[in-house]
Amino acid sequence: MSIFNYLKKIWRSREIARIRNEPPTPEAIKETIRRTEQGDADAQYQLGSMYYYGEGVPQDYQQAAKW
């Protein structure tokens, strides 16, 4: 993993933590799902976290593990 990817992952984790203080909007959920379907790894991680914690979507551990 390059240093750039490592720093990007750290930044993304902090961004997700900031977002967790507010529930995602329906538009944000739709956009995240669209990005996951296009193969965006960050969006897949974010969607998995949303399912795991039940943020904006029903809590579903199977869906969380899928993403």
N, CA, C and O atoms as a GROMACS GRO file, in nm:
protein
  268
    1MET      N    1   0.085  -0.117   0.000
    1MET     CA    2   0.000   0.000   0.000
    1MET      C    3   0.090   0.124   0.000
    1MET      O    4   0.182   0.136   0.081
    2SER      N    5   0.062   0.213  -0.091
    2SER     CA    6   0.142   0.336  -0.098
    2SER      C    7   0.104   0.429   0.016
    2SER      O    8  -0.002   0.416   0.077
    3ILE      N    9   0.192   0.522   0.045
    3ILE     CA   10   0.165   0.619   0.151
    3ILE      C   11   0.041   0.702   0.117
    3ILE      O   12  -0.035   0.740   0.206
    4PHE      N   13   0.022   0.730  -0.012
    4PHE     CA   14  -0.095   0.806  -0.053
    4PHE      C   15  -0.223   0.731  -0.018
    4PHE      O   16  -0.316   0.788   0.038
    5ASN      N   17  -0.227   0.602  -0.051
    5ASN     CA   18  -0.346   0.522  -0.020
    5ASN      C   19  -0.366   0.509   0.130
    5ASN      O   20  -0.480   0.511   0.178
    6TYR      N   21  -0.258   0.497   0.205
    6TYR     CA   22  -0.267   0.488   0.350
    6TYR      C   23  -0.326   0.616   0.408
    6TYR      O   24  -0.416   0.611   0.492
    7LEU      N   25  -0.276   0.732   0.364
    7LEU     CA   26  -0.328   0.859   0.413
    7LEU      C   27  -0.473   0.880   0.371
    7LEU      O   28  -0.553   0.936   0.447
    8LYS      N   29  -0.506   0.837   0.251
    8LYS     CA   30  -0.643   0.847   0.203
    8LYS      C   31  -0.736   0.766   0.292
    8LYS      O   32  -0.846   0.810   0.325
    9LYS      N   33  -0.691   0.646   0.329
    9LYS     CA   34  -0.773   0.559   0.415
    9LYS      C   35  -0.793   0.623   0.553
    9LYS      O   36  -0.903   0.618   0.608
   10ILE      N   37  -0.688   0.682   0.607
   10ILE     CA   38  -0.701   0.750   0.736
   10ILE      C   39  -0.798   0.866   0.726
   10ILE      O   40  -0.886   0.882   0.811
   11TRP      N   41  -0.782   0.948   0.620
   11TRP     CA   42  -0.872   1.061   0.602
   11TRP      C   43  -1.016   1.013   0.589
   11TRP      O   44  -1.107   1.071   0.649
   12ARG      N   45  -1.036   0.907   0.511
   12ARG     CA   46  -1.171   0.854   0.489
   12ARG      C   47  -1.231   0.806   0.621
   12ARG      O   48  -1.350   0.826   0.645
   13SER      N   49  -1.152   0.743   0.705
   13SER     CA   50  -1.201   0.697   0.835
   13SER      C   51  -1.246   0.814   0.921
   13SER      O   52  -1.349   0.806   0.988
   14ARG      N   53  -1.169   0.921   0.919
   14ARG     CA   54  -1.207   1.040   0.995
   14ARG      C   55  -1.333   1.103   0.939
   14ARG      O   56  -1.418   1.149   1.014
   15GLU      N   57  -1.345   1.105   0.807
   15GLU     CA   58  -1.464   1.161   0.742
   15GLU      C   59  -1.587   1.079   0.778
   15GLU      O   60  -1.692   1.135   0.807
   16ILE      N   61  -1.574   0.948   0.777
   16ILE     CA   62  -1.685   0.861   0.814
   16ILE      C   63  -1.725   0.885   0.959
   16ILE      O   64  -1.843   0.889   0.991
   17ALA      N   65  -1.626   0.901   1.047
   17ALA     CA   66  -1.656   0.928   1.188
   17ALA      C   67  -1.732   1.060   1.202
   17ALA      O   68  -1.823   1.070   1.284
   18ARG      N   69  -1.695   1.160   1.124
   18ARG     CA   70  -1.764   1.289   1.130
   18ARG      C   71  -1.907   1.273   1.080
   18ARG      O   72  -2.000   1.328   1.139
   19ILE      N   73  -1.923   1.199   0.972
   19ILE     CA   74  -2.056   1.180   0.915
   19ILE      C   75  -2.145   1.102   1.011
   19ILE      O   76  -2.266   1.124   1.014
   20ARG      N   77  -2.088   1.013   1.088
   20ARG     CA   78  -2.168   0.930   1.179
   20ARG      C   79  -2.241   1.013   1.284
   20ARG      O   80  -2.336   0.964   1.345
   21ASN      N   81  -2.200   1.135   1.304
   21ASN     CA   82  -2.269   1.220   1.400
   21ASN      C   83  -2.403   1.268   1.347
   21ASN      O   84  -2.486   1.316   1.424
   22GLU      N   85  -2.424   1.255   1.217
   22GLU     CA   86  -2.549   1.293   1.154
   22GLU      C   87  -2.597   1.175   1.070
   22GLU      O   88  -2.518   1.113   1.000
   23PRO      N   89  -2.727   1.144   1.076
   23PRO     CA   90  -2.774   1.033   0.993
   23PRO      C   91  -2.764   1.070   0.845
   23PRO      O   92  -2.787   1.186   0.809
   24PRO      N   93  -2.731   0.975   0.760
   24PRO     CA   94  -2.721   1.006   0.617
   24PRO      C   95  -2.859   1.037   0.558
   24PRO      O   96  -2.960   0.980   0.599
   25THR      N   97  -2.859   1.126   0.462
   25THR     CA   98  -2.984   1.161   0.394
   25THR      C   99  -3.018   1.051   0.294
   25THR      O  100  -2.931   0.976   0.252
   26PRO      N  101  -3.145   1.042   0.254
   26PRO     CA  102  -3.181   0.943   0.152
   26PRO      C  103  -3.102   0.961   0.023
   26PRO      O  104  -3.066   0.863  -0.043
   27GLU      N  105  -3.073   1.086  -0.013
   27GLU     CA  106  -2.994   1.111  -0.134
   27GLU      C  107  -2.852   1.057  -0.119
   27GLU      O  108  -2.795   1.000  -0.213
   28ALA      N  109  -2.794   1.075   0.000
   28ALA     CA  110  -2.659   1.026   0.025
   28ALA      C  111  -2.655   0.874   0.020
   28ALA      O  112  -2.559   0.816  -0.030
   29ILE      N  113  -2.758   0.809   0.071
   29ILE     CA  114  -2.765   0.663   0.068
   29ILE      C  115  -2.773   0.615  -0.077
   29ILE      O  116  -2.702   0.522  -0.115
   30LYS      N  117  -2.858   0.678  -0.157
   30LYS     CA  118  -2.871   0.640  -0.298
   30LYS      C  119  -2.738   0.658  -0.371
   30LYS      O  120  -2.700   0.574  -0.452
   31GLU      N  121  -2.670   0.768  -0.344
   31GLU     CA  122  -2.541   0.795  -0.409
   31GLU      C  123  -2.437   0.691  -0.366
   31GLU      O  124  -2.358   0.645  -0.449
   32THR      N  125  -2.436   0.655  -0.240
   32THR     CA  126  -2.342   0.554  -0.191
   32THR      C  127  -2.369   0.420  -0.258
   32THR      O  128  -2.275   0.351  -0.299
   33ILE      N  129  -2.495   0.382  -0.268
   33ILE     CA  130  -2.531   0.256  -0.334
   33ILE      C  131  -2.489   0.259  -0.480
   33ILE      O  132  -2.436   0.161  -0.532
   34ARG      N  133  -2.512   0.372  -0.548
   34ARG     CA  134  -2.472   0.385  -0.688
   34ARG      C  135  -2.321   0.365  -0.704
   34ARG      O  136  -2.275   0.296  -0.795
   35ARG      N  137  -2.245   0.428  -0.613
   35ARG     CA  138  -2.099   0.416  -0.619
   35ARG      C  139  -2.053   0.274  -0.588
   35ARG      O  140  -1.956   0.226  -0.647
   36THR      N  141  -2.122   0.205  -0.496
   36THR     CA  142  -2.082   0.067  -0.465
   36THR      C  143  -2.103  -0.023  -0.586
   36THR      O  144  -2.022  -0.111  -0.613
   37GLU      N  145  -2.212   0.001  -0.658
   37GLU     CA  146  -2.241  -0.080  -0.776
   37GLU      C  147  -2.139  -0.056  -0.887
   37GLU      O  148  -2.123  -0.140  -0.976
   38GLN      N  149  -2.071   0.058  -0.883
   38GLN     CA  150  -1.968   0.088  -0.982
   38GLN      C  151  -1.831   0.038  -0.936
   38GLN      O  152  -1.732   0.056  -1.007
   39GLY      N  153  -1.826  -0.025  -0.819
   39GLY     CA  154  -1.701  -0.084  -0.772
   39GLY      C  155  -1.614   0.006  -0.687
   39GLY      O  156  -1.497  -0.024  -0.666
   40ASP      N  157  -1.669   0.116  -0.637
   40ASP     CA  158  -1.592   0.210  -0.553
   40ASP      C  159  -1.571   0.146  -0.415
   40ASP      O  160  -1.665   0.129  -0.338
   41ALA      N  161  -1.446   0.111  -0.385
   41ALA     CA  162  -1.414   0.041  -0.260
   41ALA      C  163  -1.446   0.125  -0.136
   41ALA      O  164  -1.493   0.072  -0.036
   42ASP      N  165  -1.423   0.256  -0.143
   42ASP     CA  166  -1.455   0.342  -0.028
   42ASP      C  167  -1.606   0.343  -0.002
   42ASP      O  168  -1.650   0.338   0.112
   43ALA      N  169  -1.684   0.350  -0.109
   43ALA     CA  170  -1.829   0.350  -0.095
   43ALA      C  171  -1.877   0.215  -0.041
   43ALA      O  172  -1.971   0.210   0.039
   44GLN      N  173  -1.813   0.106  -0.085
   44GLN     CA  174  -1.851  -0.026  -0.035
   44GLN      C  175  -1.826  -0.035   0.115
   44GLN      O  176  -1.908  -0.089   0.190
   45TYR      N  177  -1.712   0.016   0.158
   45TYR     CA  178  -1.681   0.018   0.302
   45TYR      C  179  -1.783   0.102   0.378
   45TYR      O  180  -1.832   0.063   0.484
   46GLN      N  181  -1.815   0.219   0.322
   46GLN     CA  182  -1.910   0.308   0.387
   46GLN      C  183  -2.048   0.243   0.396
   46GLN      O  184  -2.114   0.252   0.500
   47LEU      N  185  -2.092   0.178   0.288
   47LEU     CA  186  -2.222   0.113   0.290
   47LEU      C  187  -2.223  -0.003   0.390
   47LEU      O  188  -2.321  -0.022   0.463
   48GLY      N  189  -2.115  -0.078   0.394
   48GLY     CA  190  -2.106  -0.185   0.493
   48GLY      C  191  -2.115  -0.132   0.635
   48GLY      O  192  -2.179  -0.193   0.720
   49SER      N  193  -2.051  -0.020   0.661
   49SER     CA  194  -2.057   0.043   0.793
   49SER      C  195  -2.198   0.092   0.824
   49SER      O  196  -2.246   0.080   0.937
   50MET      N  197  -2.264   0.146   0.724
   50MET     CA  198  -2.401   0.193   0.744
   50MET      C  199  -2.492   0.078   0.783
   50MET      O  200  -2.574   0.092   0.874
   51TYR      N  201  -2.478  -0.036   0.714
   51TYR     CA  202  -2.559  -0.153   0.750
   51TYR      C  203  -2.520  -0.206   0.887
   51TYR      O  204  -2.607  -0.246   0.964
   52TYR      N  205  -2.393  -0.208   0.917
   52TYR     CA  206  -2.347  -0.263   1.046
   52TYR      C  207  -2.404  -0.182   1.163
   52TYR      O  208  -2.451  -0.239   1.262
   53TYR      N  209  -2.399  -0.050   1.150
   53TYR     CA  210  -2.445   0.037   1.259
   53TYR      C  211  -2.591   0.078   1.247
   53TYR      O  212  -2.645   0.142   1.337
   54GLY      N  213  -2.657   0.043   1.137
   54GLY     CA  214  -2.796   0.079   1.118
   54GLY      C  215  -2.816   0.228   1.099
   54GLY      O  216  -2.912   0.286   1.150
   55GLU      N  217  -2.726   0.290   1.026
   55GLU     CA  218  -2.732   0.434   1.006
   55GLU      C  219  -2.793   0.466   0.869
   55GLU      O  220  -2.728   0.454   0.766
   56GLY      N  221  -2.920   0.507   0.872
   56GLY     CA  222  -2.988   0.542   0.748
   56GLY      C  223  -3.049   0.422   0.677
   56GLY      O  224  -3.129   0.439   0.585
   57VAL      N  225  -3.013   0.303   0.718
   57VAL     CA  226  -3.066   0.178   0.664
   57VAL      C  227  -3.093   0.085   0.782
   57VAL      O  228  -3.035   0.104   0.890
   58PRO      N  229  -3.180  -0.014   0.764
   58PRO     CA  230  -3.201  -0.108   0.874
   58PRO      C  231  -3.070  -0.182   0.907
   58PRO      O  232  -2.995  -0.218   0.816
   59GLN      N  233  -3.045  -0.204   1.034
   59GLN     CA  234  -2.924  -0.276   1.073
   59GLN      C  235  -2.932  -0.419   1.018
   59GLN      O  236  -3.030  -0.489   1.041
   60ASP      N  237  -2.828  -0.459   0.946
   60ASP     CA  238  -2.828  -0.590   0.881
   60ASP      C  239  -2.683  -0.638   0.870
   60ASP      O  240  -2.608  -0.591   0.785
   61TYR      N  241  -2.645  -0.731   0.957
   61TYR     CA  242  -2.507  -0.777   0.961
   61TYR      C  243  -2.468  -0.855   0.835
   61TYR      O  244  -2.352  -0.853   0.794
   62GLN      N  245  -2.564  -0.924   0.773
   62GLN     CA  246  -2.532  -0.997   0.650
   62GLN      C  247  -2.500  -0.900   0.537
   62GLN      O  248  -2.405  -0.922   0.462
   63GLN      N  249  -2.579  -0.793   0.524
   63GLN     CA  250  -2.549  -0.692   0.422
   63GLN      C  251  -2.418  -0.622   0.454
   63GLN      O  252  -2.341  -0.590   0.364
   64ALA      N  253  -2.393  -0.598   0.582
   64ALA     CA  254  -2.268  -0.532   0.621
   64ALA      C  255  -2.148  -0.617   0.578
   64ALA      O  256  -2.050  -0.565   0.525
   65ALA      N  257  -2.157  -0.748   0.600
   65ALA     CA  258  -2.047  -0.838   0.562
   65ALA      C  259  -2.032  -0.845   0.410
   65ALA      O  260  -1.921  -0.861   0.360
   66LYS      N  261  -2.142  -0.835   0.338
   66LYS     CA  262  -2.136  -0.839   0.192
   66LYS      C  263  -2.053  -0.724   0.138
   66LYS      O  264  -1.975  -0.743   0.044
   67TRP      N  265  -2.069  -0.606   0.196
   67TRP     CA  266  -1.998  -0.488   0.144
   67TRP      C  267  -1.867  -0.467   0.215
   67TRP      O  268  -1.795  -0.373   0.184
   0.00000   0.00000   0.00000
